[in-house]
Amino acid sequence: MPNSFDKRKEELNEFSDILEKLHMKEKDKPTPIPQIPEDLICKCPSCDKFLIKDDLISTLNVCPNCNYHFRIGPKERLSQIMDEYEELFVGMEEKHLDFPDYENKLDIAKKQTQEDEAITTVYGKINGMSAYVGVMNSFFMMGSMGQIVGEKVTLLAEEAYKYNRPLILFTASGGARMQEGIISLMQMAKTSAAIAKLREKGLYIAVLTDPTFGGVTASFASLADITLAEPKALIGFAGKRVIESTIKEVLPKEFQTAEFNLSKGYLDKIVSRKDLKETLSLILKLHGYDNE
């Protein structure tokens, strides 16, 4: 017969075995990943590194690891290049909105972007030099060009012509706005005519940002006296896959990038975002716009 001490010892050993098994089960469980708020970090589409969004502000929304230039809206763009500015042509409204659910889509885009259209047009100063500036917004229905975008570009070019000031347009567009049909296509001719008139006596600079495609590329984006672009910006008319399926050929990996377009003579210079304000300022000075 086992004495009480031996019995107690046996119970303790059994209890220890149970604790060990429980401990092992806890160790086998995966370590829970802490939940990080989505508005705190983002992932770089180019290098897949996780970035703190607040840190991106100091780098002008450029990845510090791979120099990827994130798409930005008009407010961010204007704050980076302008000393001060006044917005022009606010509150313009589309006419003949017959496409199903188009008005609803416009309302959604306006609420999401807090902008009234896919381009913001301003008059202000860049390092003390006055200029008319338009910034397209790829977050507003993919920066598509409809009647209001075309009208704003035209009015801006006419103002630049009238007052003999330079015009700078930042393009970012998926092309013509399909919901407006032939009216959107008419904007290509209208904006091109206004730009042609301006170039008779003034300076027009285009800065092509990611993405610039379709009717915008086929009109005012390609008519500048000086054409700049941000690194790796995609620039073209039709998409790469559409072209490949049409010509039955595989195109180069870098096809339609800013670097590819520069090598073919379509661009004058690729400028990093941190250097853009000084580059524009230098161009304006070289063309005599520092003397007002």
Order of alpha helices (4+ residues) and beta strands (2+ residues): alpha-beta-beta-alpha-alpha-beta-alpha-beta-beta-alpha-beta-alpha-beta-alpha-beta-alpha-alpha-beta-alpha
